[in-house]
């Protein structure tokens, strides 16, 4: 199986969310309780935009190369390629101070993997809602978590995350935690479709992808 990047072609609206399969039920006393079914998985939906027939041809070729759900690709949220404090905005192109590349020197997990401690430069700020990526096995395997808390690094920074870091993610000796362009390993879903071309060569379509956690 090959792992590809999401192409740099025109993309419209993006939806990026965590899919849960949870049950709620009340017991005899009327008290509500919840049960998690399986591990939460990231989902992504991209609106493909073809402004010319060449754009449509390029998207079509990328789609065919995926061979449905056979191959995998790195799904990212373009609005969260950087932590909030370092995202592009008017007058600021985006990026980390001091030329830092966004990779932690090392990392550790709490016992239930719901807290991640990153060794990152002092002064780096994380905000609730920022994404942390993990990559291992020559960067062909990926996982993604979202910060539930934030803070400013003093050389290390511990943040609560959701979901808990998957057990497939290895220790820092074999993996890397990173904050620039975090991604999850994805496979296309059956409702992915490319739109029909208009007479002037324009079209739009939809790519839907689900996370694939590979140990």
Backbone as a chain_set.jsonl record, in Angstrom:
{"seq": "XXXXXXXXXXXXXXXXXXXXXXXXXXXXXXXXXXXXXXXXXXXXXXXXXXXXXXXXXXXXXXXXXXXXXXXXXXXXXXXXXXXXXXXXXXXXXXXXXXXXXXXXXXXXXXXXXXXXXXXXXXXXXXXXXXXXXXXXXXXXXXXXXXXXXXXXXXXXXXXXXXXXXXXXXXXXXXXXXXXXXXXXXXXXXXXXXXXXXXXXXXXXXXXXXXXXXXX", "coords": {"N": [[0.836, -1.191, 0.0], [0.497, 2.216, -0.792], [1.313, 5.456, 0.529], [0.017, 8.621, 0.203], [0.214, 12.219, -0.222], [-2.266, 14.724, 0.437], [-3.269, 16.419, -2.404], [-2.027, 19.609, -3.634], [-4.011, 21.018, -4.903], [-6.812, 23.187, -5.745], [-8.961, 23.651, -2.987], [-12.138, 23.724, -1.492], [-14.548, 24.259, 0.97], [-13.818, 22.721, 4.116], [-14.33, 20.019, 6.276], [-13.632, 18.738, 9.415], [-13.543, 16.301, 11.74], [-14.169, 14.417, 14.797], [-15.214, 11.2, 14.88], [-17.487, 9.513, 16.819], [-18.651, 6.537, 18.393], [-20.84, 6.129, 20.501], [-22.908, 5.069, 23.237], [-25.856, 5.946, 25.024], [-27.603, 5.369, 27.991], [-30.136, 4.834, 30.453], [-30.191, 3.725, 33.857], [-32.024, 1.648, 36.239], [-32.601, 3.474, 38.201], [-32.885, 5.788, 36.869], [-30.694, 7.224, 36.294], [-28.41, 8.55, 33.96], [-26.035, 7.019, 31.788], [-22.994, 6.574, 29.929], [-21.463, 4.755, 27.259], [-18.551, 3.95, 25.541], [-18.144, 2.843, 22.267], [-15.789, 1.157, 20.688], [-12.831, 2.775, 19.283], [-12.551, 6.313, 19.02], [-12.554, 7.844, 15.803], [-10.868, 9.943, 13.472], [-12.385, 11.981, 10.984], [-12.593, 13.367, 7.702], [-13.707, 15.814, 5.407], [-13.503, 17.072, 2.238], [-14.075, 19.692, -0.017], [-13.707, 19.495, -3.338], [-12.447, 21.658, -5.749], [-12.727, 22.597, -9.03], [-11.635, 24.805, -11.213], [-10.956, 24.917, -13.791], [-10.826, 22.779, -16.709], [-8.425, 21.455, -16.556], [-7.843, 21.435, -13.811], [-9.88, 19.703, -12.979], [-9.057, 17.391, -14.285], [-6.623, 16.865, -12.982], [-7.476, 16.422, -10.318], [-9.068, 14.193, -10.803], [-7.142, 12.305, -11.612], [-5.629, 12.035, -9.267], [-7.577, 10.975, -7.584], [-8.144, 8.504, -8.865], [-5.69, 7.308, -8.528], [-5.696, 6.668, -5.858], [-7.209, 4.405, -5.784], [-9.785, 3.81, -4.727], [-10.389, 2.668, -1.529], [-7.983, 1.43, -1.221], [-5.325, 2.481, -1.192], [-3.595, 4.809, 1.007], [-3.724, 8.135, 2.431], [-2.348, 11.263, 3.641], [-4.271, 13.025, 5.689], [-5.125, 16.319, 6.385], [-6.016, 19.287, 8.269], [-6.422, 22.216, 6.74], [-6.815, 24.684, 7.984], [-5.644, 24.423, 10.393], [-2.898, 23.983, 10.312], [-0.828, 25.066, 11.733], [-0.337, 25.616, 15.294], [-2.749, 27.668, 17.04], [-1.624, 30.146, 17.896], [0.323, 30.622, 16.029], [-0.673, 30.696, 13.496], [-1.219, 31.78, 10.081], [-2.085, 35.195, 9.533], [-3.457, 38.503, 8.947], [-0.721, 40.491, 8.159], [1.06, 38.677, 9.192], [2.833, 35.919, 8.238], [2.729, 33.42, 9.284], [4.12, 30.729, 11.224], [6.762, 29.281, 13.265], [8.646, 30.712, 15.994], [12.162, 31.54, 15.835], [12.909, 29.788, 13.857], [12.185, 27.189, 14.425], [11.14, 23.838, 13.731], [8.797, 22.658, 14.541], [8.797, 20.125, 15.643], [8.769, 18.003, 18.462], [11.36, 17.453, 20.866], [11.27, 15.224, 22.447], [8.76, 13.076, 23.929], [6.184, 12.157, 26.295], [3.621, 10.056, 27.754], [0.695, 10.117, 29.865], [-0.547, 7.574, 32.145], [-3.047, 6.653, 31.157], [-2.895, 7.693, 28.68], [-4.122, 10.106, 28.117], [-3.01, 12.522, 28.59], [-0.405, 14.425, 27.261], [3.006, 15.051, 27.361], [5.184, 17.316, 26.072], [8.475, 17.937, 24.933], [9.525, 20.881, 24.098], [10.593, 24.04, 22.614], [11.136, 26.69, 24.989], [8.584, 29.042, 25.703], [6.895, 28.493, 23.57], [3.538, 28.406, 22.596], [0.577, 26.651, 23.201], [-2.842, 26.137, 22.417], [-6.134, 25.325, 23.504], [-7.771, 23.158, 21.313], [-5.832, 23.105, 19.381], [-3.863, 20.943, 17.249], [-2.035, 17.894, 17.642], [0.328, 15.942, 16.106], [1.468, 12.575, 15.487], [4.095, 10.578, 14.267], [5.59, 7.699, 12.818], [7.577, 4.769, 11.952], [9.19, 5.387, 9.591], [7.725, 7.616, 8.928], [5.397, 6.736, 7.73], [3.27, 5.923, 9.153], [0.675, 7.277, 11.097], [-0.861, 9.355, 13.628], [-3.307, 11.308, 15.401], [-4.167, 13.849, 17.689], [-6.204, 16.096, 19.66], [-5.732, 19.13, 21.4], [-7.04, 19.612, 24.615], [-6.517, 21.293, 26.617], [-4.362, 24.124, 27.163], [-1.274, 26.057, 27.146], [1.895, 27.554, 28.065], [5.112, 26.73, 27.062], [7.769, 25.76, 29.206], [10.061, 24.673, 28.453], [9.224, 22.137, 28.691], [5.87, 20.962, 28.131], [2.758, 20.048, 29.303], [-0.27, 18.768, 28.149], [-3.77, 18.097, 28.166], [-5.467, 15.752, 26.106], [-7.653, 14.793, 23.401], [-8.797, 12.402, 21.085], [-7.6, 9.978, 23.564], [-4.128, 9.201, 23.208], [-3.592, 6.894, 20.646], [-2.921, 3.397, 21.226], [-1.267, 2.352, 19.337], [0.663, 4.229, 18.801], [4.075, 4.632, 19.202], [6.711, 4.788, 21.744], [8.777, 7.726, 22.365], [11.255, 7.003, 21.471], [10.935, 5.693, 19.109], [9.233, 7.202, 17.61], [7.827, 10.404, 16.512], [6.616, 13.441, 17.764], [4.734, 16.162, 16.556], [3.976, 19.559, 15.51], [3.506, 21.034, 13.242], [1.493, 21.02, 10.454], [-0.065, 18.696, 11.232], [-1.327, 15.365, 10.761], [-3.639, 12.719, 9.894], [-3.598, 9.23, 9.091], [-5.342, 8.225, 6.297], [-8.163, 6.731, 4.604], [-10.111, 6.713, 1.634], [-13.669, 7.171, 1.654], [-16.767, 5.486, 0.67], [-18.651, 7.434, -0.178], [-17.273, 9.383, -1.493], [-17.01, 11.551, -4.226], [-16.544, 12.916, -7.482], [-17.498, 15.858, -9.133], [-19.625, 16.557, -12.031], [-18.459, 18.058, -15.105], [-18.937, 21.451, -16.016], [-20.021, 23.302, -18.99], [-17.984, 25.182, -19.336], [-15.835, 23.999, -18.14], [-15.727, 23.869, -15.34], [-16.128, 22.45, -12.064], [-17.227, 20.746, -9.07], [-16.594, 18.671, -6.238], [-16.534, 16.017, -3.786], [-14.462, 14.788, -1.274], [-14.355, 12.274, 1.042], [-12.995, 11.02, 3.984], [-11.717, 8.513, 6.238], [-10.054, 7.873, 9.312], [-7.3, 5.615, 9.558], [-5.891, 3.594, 11.744], [-2.853, 2.293, 12.088], [-0.834, -0.16, 13.463]], "CA": [[0.0, 0.0, 0.0], [1.235, 3.475, -0.846], [0.77, 6.584, 1.292], [0.16, 9.835, -0.588], [-0.209, 13.478, 0.386], [-3.394, 15.398, -0.188], [-2.646, 17.305, -3.387], [-2.116, 21.054, -3.386], [-4.965, 21.619, -5.828], [-7.791, 24.048, -5.082], [-9.898, 23.005, -2.073], [-13.127, 24.651, -0.954], [-14.822, 24.06, 2.388], [-13.253, 21.523, 4.737], [-14.915, 19.61, 7.553], [-12.66, 17.881, 10.083], [-14.214, 16.022, 13.007], [-13.906, 13.15, 15.455], [-16.418, 10.363, 14.84], [-17.622, 8.657, 17.992], [-19.747, 5.565, 18.435], [-21.142, 6.038, 21.923], [-24.287, 4.772, 23.617], [-26.36, 6.504, 26.276], [-28.729, 4.602, 28.52], [-30.424, 5.105, 31.861], [-30.397, 2.516, 34.648], [-33.334, 1.575, 36.889], [-32.818, 4.671, 39.019], [-33.057, 6.939, 35.989], [-29.416, 7.898, 36.075], [-27.859, 8.334, 32.63], [-24.647, 6.57, 31.686], [-22.512, 6.484, 28.551], [-20.487, 3.708, 26.969], [-17.856, 4.156, 24.271], [-18.032, 1.659, 21.432], [-14.646, 1.292, 19.807], [-11.974, 3.945, 19.433], [-12.976, 7.429, 18.146], [-11.733, 7.987, 14.601], [-10.976, 11.209, 12.761], [-13.003, 12.014, 9.665], [-12.35, 14.614, 6.975], [-14.464, 15.991, 4.173], [-12.925, 18.164, 1.456], [-14.771, 20.078, -1.245], [-12.743, 19.682, -4.421], [-12.858, 22.756, -6.626], [-12.065, 22.605, -10.338], [-11.965, 26.049, -11.915], [-10.688, 24.672, -15.208], [-10.847, 21.35, -16.997], [-7.16, 20.892, -16.096], [-8.027, 21.137, -12.39], [-10.703, 18.497, -12.895], [-8.233, 16.271, -14.724], [-5.653, 16.583, -11.934], [-8.199, 15.791, -9.212], [-9.474, 12.869, -11.242], [-5.977, 11.431, -11.611], [-5.301, 11.74, -7.869], [-8.621, 10.092, -7.075], [-7.934, 7.167, -9.419], [-4.453, 6.76, -7.957], [-6.011, 6.114, -4.54], [-7.865, 3.107, -5.992], [-10.805, 3.684, -3.69], [-9.847, 2.617, -0.172], [-6.809, 0.548, -1.189], [-4.171, 3.249, -0.727], [-3.827, 5.744, 2.104], [-3.134, 9.456, 2.252], [-2.214, 12.058, 4.858], [-5.362, 13.999, 5.745], [-4.831, 17.437, 7.274], [-6.975, 20.394, 8.318], [-5.634, 23.38, 6.303], [-6.971, 25.825, 8.893], [-4.915, 24.147, 11.633], [-1.554, 23.481, 10.031], [-0.03, 25.555, 12.855], [-1.118, 25.974, 16.477], [-3.472, 28.927, 16.866], [-0.761, 31.319, 18.104], [1.285, 30.776, 14.934], [-1.358, 30.59, 12.207], [-1.167, 32.994, 9.258], [-3.117, 36.21, 9.738], [-3.003, 39.746, 8.313], [0.545, 41.007, 8.648], [1.915, 37.606, 9.713], [2.759, 34.818, 7.287], [2.611, 32.163, 9.996], [5.377, 30.018, 11.457], [7.262, 29.244, 14.633], [9.792, 31.603, 16.228], [13.502, 30.968, 15.884], [13.14, 28.785, 12.831], [11.862, 25.847, 14.914], [10.368, 23.1, 12.725], [7.541, 22.162, 15.095], [8.92, 18.772, 16.166], [9.203, 17.887, 19.853], [12.598, 16.689, 21.061], [10.795, 13.951, 22.965], [7.401, 13.184, 24.485], [5.736, 11.068, 27.166], [2.178, 9.995, 27.956], [0.201, 9.669, 31.163], [-0.879, 6.156, 32.128], [-4.182, 6.376, 30.266], [-2.577, 8.363, 27.413], [-4.988, 11.264, 27.899], [-2.157, 13.704, 28.751], [0.86, 14.339, 26.532], [4.026, 16.028, 27.748], [6.089, 17.556, 24.952], [9.686, 18.721, 25.15], [9.54, 21.852, 23.006], [11.282, 25.254, 23.059], [10.464, 27.567, 25.952], [7.822, 30.144, 25.127], [5.923, 28.023, 22.582], [2.188, 28.448, 23.158], [-0.469, 25.801, 22.661], [-4.181, 26.573, 22.789], [-7.142, 24.273, 23.364], [-8.206, 23.062, 19.92], [-4.684, 22.836, 18.518], [-3.665, 19.532, 16.931], [-0.704, 17.301, 17.808], [0.481, 14.757, 15.278], [2.516, 11.602, 15.789], [4.49, 9.826, 13.08], [6.589, 6.668, 13.087], [7.802, 3.836, 10.845], [9.618, 6.202, 8.443], [6.657, 8.597, 8.69], [4.297, 6.155, 6.953], [2.165, 5.682, 10.078], [0.326, 8.567, 11.685], [-1.994, 9.489, 14.53], [-3.639, 12.717, 15.61], [-4.986, 14.174, 18.857], [-6.538, 17.518, 19.793], [-5.502, 19.664, 22.741], [-8.197, 20.036, 25.402], [-5.989, 22.377, 27.438], [-3.23, 24.789, 26.53], [-0.281, 26.578, 28.068], [3.156, 28.056, 27.514], [6.185, 25.81, 27.396], [8.946, 26.193, 29.952], [10.996, 23.629, 28.053], [8.259, 21.055, 28.514], [4.487, 21.407, 28.267], [1.814, 18.94, 29.397], [-1.63, 19.146, 27.763], [-4.76, 17.034, 28.048], [-5.804, 15.583, 24.694], [-8.757, 13.929, 23.02], [-8.908, 11.229, 21.949], [-6.33, 9.546, 24.143], [-3.176, 8.79, 22.174], [-3.794, 5.474, 20.351], [-1.865, 2.498, 21.704], [-0.351, 2.077, 18.228], [1.738, 5.225, 18.786], [5.179, 4.116, 20.025], [7.422, 5.745, 22.591], [9.544, 8.73, 21.621], [12.448, 6.384, 20.879], [10.613, 5.209, 17.764], [8.283, 8.091, 16.944], [8.005, 11.856, 16.591], [5.439, 14.293, 17.95], [4.991, 17.378, 15.786], [2.904, 20.554, 15.565], [3.282, 21.649, 11.931], [0.765, 20.212, 9.489], [-0.389, 17.362, 11.762], [-2.181, 14.624, 9.838], [-3.94, 11.333, 10.214], [-3.558, 8.308, 7.967], [-6.738, 8.172, 5.88], [-8.626, 6.019, 3.42], [-11.321, 7.307, 1.083], [-14.944, 6.531, 1.962], [-17.546, 5.245, -0.552], [-19.429, 8.581, -0.656], [-16.416, 10.3, -2.253], [-17.442, 11.684, -5.617], [-16.112, 14.091, -8.226], [-18.651, 16.387, -9.844], [-19.613, 16.653, -13.496], [-17.914, 19.3, -15.649], [-19.825, 22.381, -16.698], [-19.513, 23.57, -20.34], [-16.738, 25.962, -19.318], [-14.775, 23.222, -17.513], [-15.717, 23.972, -13.893], [-16.871, 21.425, -11.343], [-16.865, 20.578, -7.665], [-16.865, 17.321, -5.772], [-16.364, 15.799, -2.353], [-13.63, 13.681, -0.806], [-14.6, 11.94, 2.423], [-11.962, 10.083, 4.41], [-11.752, 8.046, 7.605], [-8.753, 7.518, 9.847], [-6.88, 4.223, 9.6], [-4.808, 3.514, 12.726], [-2.072, 1.108, 11.749], [0.259, -0.31, 14.449]], "C": [[0.873, 1.244, 0.0], [0.521, 4.528, -0.003], [1.066, 7.856, 0.52], [-0.186, 11.059, 0.25], [-1.485, 13.949, -0.287], [-2.816, 16.406, -1.175], [-2.885, 18.777, -3.075], [-3.027, 21.738, -4.391], [-6.002, 22.403, -5.034], [-8.768, 23.222, -4.243], [-10.851, 24.061, -1.543], [-13.306, 24.424, 0.538], [-14.252, 22.731, 2.869], [-13.977, 21.268, 6.053], [-14.013, 18.55, 8.15], [-13.231, 17.569, 11.455], [-13.862, 14.627, 13.511], [-15.214, 12.361, 15.513], [-16.414, 9.419, 16.039], [-18.78, 7.692, 17.804], [-20.03, 5.274, 19.905], [-22.617, 5.72, 22.131], [-24.614, 5.466, 24.926], [-27.552, 5.68, 26.711], [-28.926, 4.966, 29.983], [-30.621, 3.783, 32.594], [-31.747, 2.592, 35.358], [-33.645, 2.805, 37.726], [-33.07, 5.915, 38.184], [-31.783, 7.692, 35.727], [-28.875, 7.545, 34.698], [-26.397, 7.89, 32.7], [-24.276, 6.452, 30.221], [-21.47, 5.399, 28.415], [-19.877, 3.988, 25.607], [-17.731, 2.844, 23.531], [-16.87, 1.857, 20.463], [-13.897, 2.593, 20.036], [-12.478, 5.067, 18.522], [-12.012, 7.592, 16.974], [-11.959, 9.353, 13.964], [-11.595, 11.007, 11.379], [-12.655, 13.352, 9.014], [-13.208, 14.632, 5.718], [-13.929, 17.238, 3.474], [-13.806, 18.433, 0.236], [-13.709, 20.319, -2.316], [-13.285, 20.721, -5.395], [-12.038, 22.692, -7.909], [-12.527, 23.851, -11.093], [-11.714, 25.935, -13.409], [-10.774, 23.161, -15.45], [-9.533, 20.68, -16.613], [-7.245, 20.547, -14.617], [-8.804, 19.842, -12.221], [-9.898, 17.262, -13.286], [-7.237, 15.87, -13.65], [-6.319, 15.898, -10.737], [-8.602, 14.37, -9.583], [-8.328, 11.871, -11.207], [-5.584, 11.058, -10.184], [-6.306, 10.752, -7.287], [-8.415, 8.656, -7.584], [-6.698, 6.506, -8.818], [-4.69, 6.143, -6.582], [-6.626, 4.723, -4.637], [-8.884, 2.839, -4.894], [-10.167, 3.723, -2.317], [-8.59, 1.767, -0.081], [-5.588, 1.285, -0.653], [-4.587, 4.221, 0.372], [-3.245, 7.106, 1.745], [-3.133, 10.194, 3.583], [-3.281, 13.161, 4.831], [-5.039, 15.067, 6.78], [-5.982, 18.436, 7.245], [-6.212, 21.664, 7.95], [-5.739, 24.583, 7.23], [-6.183, 25.631, 10.181], [-3.563, 23.499, 11.349], [-0.564, 23.935, 11.094], [-0.92, 25.649, 14.094], [-1.694, 27.381, 16.315], [-2.553, 30.146, 16.958], [0.143, 31.602, 16.918], [0.648, 30.653, 13.556], [-1.201, 31.88, 11.406], [-2.341, 33.914, 9.552], [-2.614, 37.493, 9.088], [-1.739, 40.293, 8.965], [1.49, 39.961, 9.191], [1.738, 36.379, 8.833], [2.557, 33.476, 7.963], [3.965, 31.492, 10.157], [5.828, 30.135, 12.899], [8.453, 30.183, 14.805], [11.106, 30.831, 16.199], [13.779, 29.897, 14.859], [12.871, 27.359, 13.283], [10.94, 25.141, 13.924], [9.077, 22.489, 13.254], [7.61, 20.762, 15.672], [9.419, 18.803, 17.611], [10.492, 17.075, 19.935], [12.276, 15.296, 21.586], [9.394, 14.159, 23.515], [7.142, 11.982, 25.391], [4.222, 11.162, 27.297], [1.879, 9.713, 29.43], [-0.211, 8.207, 31.034], [-2.024, 5.803, 31.207], [-4.055, 7.079, 28.92], [-3.499, 9.545, 27.111], [-4.253, 12.587, 28.123], [-0.832, 13.446, 28.044], [1.791, 15.42, 27.053], [5.049, 16.116, 26.624], [7.318, 18.326, 25.422], [9.864, 19.602, 23.924], [10.175, 23.144, 23.508], [10.457, 26.075, 24.048], [9.758, 28.703, 25.221], [6.818, 29.724, 24.075], [4.554, 27.89, 23.254], [1.29, 27.455, 22.441], [-1.805, 26.242, 23.239], [-5.134, 25.399, 22.632], [-7.704, 24.302, 21.941], [-7.067, 22.881, 18.938], [-4.521, 21.329, 18.331], [-2.215, 19.12, 17.164], [-0.664, 16.031, 16.959], [1.588, 13.859, 15.799], [2.826, 10.84, 14.508], [5.597, 8.859, 13.461], [6.698, 5.754, 11.874], [8.097, 4.59, 9.551], [8.51, 7.14, 7.979], [5.525, 8.06, 7.819], [3.091, 5.834, 7.832], [1.94, 6.926, 10.913], [-0.81, 8.421, 12.674], [-2.142, 10.959, 14.877], [-4.482, 12.85, 16.869], [-5.189, 15.681, 18.909], [-6.328, 17.958, 21.23], [-6.831, 20.064, 23.394], [-7.817, 21.147, 26.371], [-4.812, 22.996, 26.701], [-2.234, 25.243, 27.575], [0.935, 27.076, 27.322], [4.292, 27.167, 27.988], [7.275, 26.489, 28.219], [10.114, 25.253, 29.635], [10.241, 22.326, 27.868], [6.861, 21.64, 28.701], [3.591, 20.18, 28.268], [0.415, 19.454, 29.053], [-2.516, 17.9, 27.769], [-5.215, 16.964, 26.6], [-7.03, 14.687, 24.545], [-8.646, 13.655, 21.525], [-7.593, 10.955, 22.661], [-5.412, 9.058, 23.022], [-3.353, 7.29, 21.905], [-2.617, 4.618, 20.82], [-0.873, 2.137, 20.597], [0.823, 3.049, 18.206], [2.858, 4.757, 19.71], [5.752, 5.188, 20.938], [8.251, 6.683, 21.721], [10.802, 8.148, 20.982], [12.203, 5.951, 19.442], [9.692, 6.139, 16.992], [8.625, 9.552, 17.143], [6.662, 12.513, 16.823], [5.724, 15.62, 17.266], [3.744, 18.258, 15.743], [2.663, 21.267, 14.247], [2.65, 20.654, 10.99], [0.472, 18.798, 10.02], [-1.442, 16.681, 10.894], [-2.572, 13.29, 10.439], [-3.889, 10.505, 8.941], [-4.988, 7.982, 7.566], [-6.946, 7.263, 4.681], [-9.924, 6.673, 2.949], [-12.549, 6.478, 1.449], [-15.77, 6.393, 0.676], [-18.321, 6.455, -1.069], [-18.571, 9.65, -1.313], [-16.883, 10.339, -3.701], [-16.898, 12.965, -6.218], [-17.268, 14.543, -9.097], [-18.488, 16.377, -11.357], [-19.069, 18.011, -13.926], [-19.016, 20.141, -16.263], [-19.258, 22.65, -18.096], [-18.208, 24.354, -20.362], [-15.64, 25.278, -18.502], [-14.707, 23.303, -16.008], [-16.528, 22.846, -13.27], [-16.484, 21.472, -9.873], [-17.233, 19.162, -7.264], [-16.591, 17.224, -4.296], [-15.474, 14.59, -2.122], [-13.933, 13.469, 0.666], [-13.626, 10.847, 2.823], [-12.123, 9.736, 5.879], [-10.363, 7.615, 8.049], [-8.535, 6.009, 9.828], [-5.691, 4.163, 10.552], [-4.077, 2.199, 12.537], [-0.924, 0.964, 12.75], [1.614, -0.496, 13.765]], "O": [[1.873, 1.309, 0.714], [-0.699, 4.501, 0.157], [2.223, 8.147, 0.214], [-0.805, 10.943, 1.307], [-1.752, 13.614, -1.441], [-1.94, 17.184, -0.798], [-3.814, 19.137, -2.352], [-2.836, 22.914, -4.699], [-6.067, 22.3, -3.809], [-9.328, 22.232, -4.713], [-10.432, 25.162, -1.185], [-12.33, 24.399, 1.287], [-14.21, 21.749, 2.128], [-14.205, 22.186, 6.84], [-13.663, 17.576, 7.483], [-13.393, 18.48, 12.268], [-13.342, 13.784, 12.78], [-16.192, 12.801, 16.117], [-15.481, 8.643, 16.247], [-19.764, 8.004, 17.135], [-19.527, 4.304, 20.473], [-23.462, 6.061, 21.303], [-23.775, 5.568, 25.821], [-28.41, 5.332, 25.899], [-27.98, 5.361, 30.666], [-31.154, 2.83, 32.027], [-32.528, 3.508, 35.103], [-34.81, 3.142, 37.939], [-33.425, 6.968, 38.713], [-31.785, 8.694, 35.012], [-28.879, 6.378, 34.307], [-25.635, 8.332, 33.56], [-25.141, 6.253, 29.368], [-20.69, 5.149, 29.334], [-20.591, 4.233, 24.635], [-17.27, 1.848, 24.088], [-16.97, 2.644, 19.522], [-14.28, 3.409, 20.875], [-12.803, 4.808, 17.363], [-10.797, 7.489, 17.142], [-13.081, 9.857, 13.919], [-11.358, 10.003, 10.707], [-12.449, 14.349, 9.705], [-13.407, 13.611, 5.06], [-13.907, 18.324, 4.053], [-14.227, 17.504, -0.454], [-12.907, 21.246, -2.204], [-14.444, 20.659, -5.807], [-10.808, 22.728, -7.876], [-13.667, 23.931, -11.549], [-12.195, 26.751, -14.195], [-10.792, 22.372, -14.506], [-9.507, 19.474, -16.367], [-6.776, 19.488, -14.201], [-8.434, 18.986, -11.417], [-10.047, 16.204, -12.676], [-7.018, 14.681, -13.419], [-5.796, 14.918, -10.205], [-8.49, 13.453, -8.769], [-8.518, 10.719, -10.817], [-5.245, 9.907, -9.913], [-5.933, 9.811, -6.585], [-8.506, 7.705, -6.808], [-6.667, 5.291, -8.623], [-3.986, 5.218, -6.179], [-6.572, 3.95, -3.681], [-8.859, 1.804, -4.228], [-9.484, 4.686, -1.97], [-8.166, 1.414, 1.019], [-4.894, 0.784, 0.232], [-5.774, 4.426, 0.628], [-2.386, 7.217, 0.87], [-3.821, 9.806, 4.527], [-3.194, 14.106, 4.047], [-4.715, 14.75, 7.924], [-6.807, 18.436, 6.331], [-5.426, 22.154, 8.761], [-4.836, 25.42, 7.255], [-6.062, 26.561, 10.979], [-3.139, 22.584, 12.055], [0.438, 23.26, 11.332], [-2.14, 25.753, 13.962], [-1.176, 28.185, 15.54], [-2.695, 31.082, 16.172], [0.679, 32.704, 16.802], [1.354, 30.519, 12.556], [-1.064, 32.957, 11.987], [-3.458, 33.454, 9.79], [-1.444, 37.563, 8.711], [-1.699, 40.526, 10.173], [2.601, 40.288, 9.61], [0.63, 35.86, 8.694], [2.245, 32.49, 7.296], [4.854, 31.665, 9.323], [5.342, 30.977, 13.654], [9.192, 30.421, 13.849], [11.155, 29.638, 16.498], [14.768, 29.172, 14.966], [13.277, 26.412, 12.609], [10.057, 25.771, 13.342], [8.336, 21.865, 12.495], [6.599, 20.244, 16.146], [10.358, 19.525, 17.944], [10.692, 16.13, 19.172], [12.923, 14.315, 21.219], [8.899, 15.285, 23.563], [7.786, 10.94, 25.272], [3.617, 12.191, 26.998], [2.703, 9.145, 30.146], [-0.221, 7.661, 29.93], [-1.989, 4.767, 30.543], [-4.987, 7.067, 28.114], [-3.635, 9.937, 25.952], [-4.813, 13.655, 27.875], [-0.219, 12.392, 28.207], [1.397, 16.581, 27.171], [5.693, 15.129, 26.269], [7.207, 19.258, 26.218], [10.291, 19.147, 22.863], [10.287, 23.332, 24.719], [9.231, 26.142, 23.947], [10.274, 29.25, 24.247], [5.955, 30.523, 23.71], [4.437, 27.329, 24.344], [1.248, 27.424, 21.211], [-1.894, 26.662, 24.393], [-4.967, 24.573, 21.735], [-8.068, 25.364, 21.435], [-7.301, 22.539, 17.778], [-4.983, 20.539, 19.153], [-1.289, 19.893, 16.918], [-1.523, 15.158, 17.087], [2.522, 14.313, 16.46], [1.919, 10.496, 13.751], [6.434, 9.156, 14.313], [5.992, 5.943, 10.883], [7.38, 4.465, 8.558], [8.376, 7.421, 6.788], [4.774, 8.839, 7.232], [2.017, 5.512, 7.324], [2.889, 7.556, 11.379], [-1.619, 7.498, 12.584], [-1.225, 11.755, 14.675], [-5.4, 12.062, 17.095], [-4.45, 16.444, 18.287], [-6.698, 17.25, 22.167], [-7.64, 20.769, 22.791], [-8.682, 21.858, 26.883], [-4.327, 22.437, 25.717], [-2.328, 24.869, 28.744], [0.992, 27.024, 26.094], [4.415, 26.887, 29.18], [7.65, 27.633, 27.964], [11.025, 25.071, 30.443], [10.572, 21.516, 27.002], [6.689, 22.676, 29.343], [3.649, 19.363, 27.349], [-0.031, 20.461, 29.603], [-2.075, 16.803, 27.426], [-5.337, 17.993, 25.935], [-7.385, 13.929, 25.448], [-8.42, 14.589, 20.756], [-6.588, 11.616, 22.397], [-5.886, 8.557, 22.002], [-3.272, 6.49, 22.838], [-1.469, 5.06, 20.811], [0.231, 1.671, 20.879], [1.873, 2.73, 17.649], [2.612, 4.507, 20.89], [5.33, 6.344, 20.906], [8.409, 6.472, 20.518], [11.355, 8.737, 20.052], [13.138, 5.851, 18.648], [9.4, 5.882, 15.824], [9.578, 9.899, 17.842], [5.679, 12.184, 16.158], [6.829, 16.152, 17.378], [2.621, 17.785, 15.912], [1.708, 22.034, 14.135], [3.192, 19.575, 10.751], [0.734, 17.814, 9.329], [-2.337, 17.336, 10.36], [-1.931, 12.792, 11.364], [-4.109, 11.02, 7.845], [-5.771, 7.514, 8.394], [-6.05, 7.053, 3.864], [-10.732, 7.129, 3.759], [-12.485, 5.252, 1.543], [-15.511, 7.096, -0.3], [-18.627, 6.522, -2.26], [-19.078, 10.718, -1.658], [-17.122, 9.303, -4.321], [-16.803, 13.986, -5.536], [-17.94, 13.725, -9.726], [-17.39, 16.215, -11.889], [-19.2, 18.996, -13.2], [-19.909, 19.63, -16.939], [-18.122, 22.266, -18.371], [-17.413, 24.214, -21.292], [-14.621, 25.9, -18.199], [-13.722, 22.85, -15.424], [-17.487, 22.351, -13.862], [-15.534, 22.152, -9.487], [-18.089, 18.533, -7.886], [-16.431, 18.242, -3.623], [-15.691, 13.518, -2.687], [-13.783, 14.395, 1.464], [-13.447, 9.868, 2.099], [-12.601, 10.548, 6.672], [-9.591, 7.062, 7.265], [-9.461, 5.229, 10.052], [-4.603, 4.627, 10.213], [-4.622, 1.127, 12.796], [-0.113, 1.881, 12.877], [2.633, -0.636, 14.441]]}, "num_chains": 1, "name": "protein.A"}
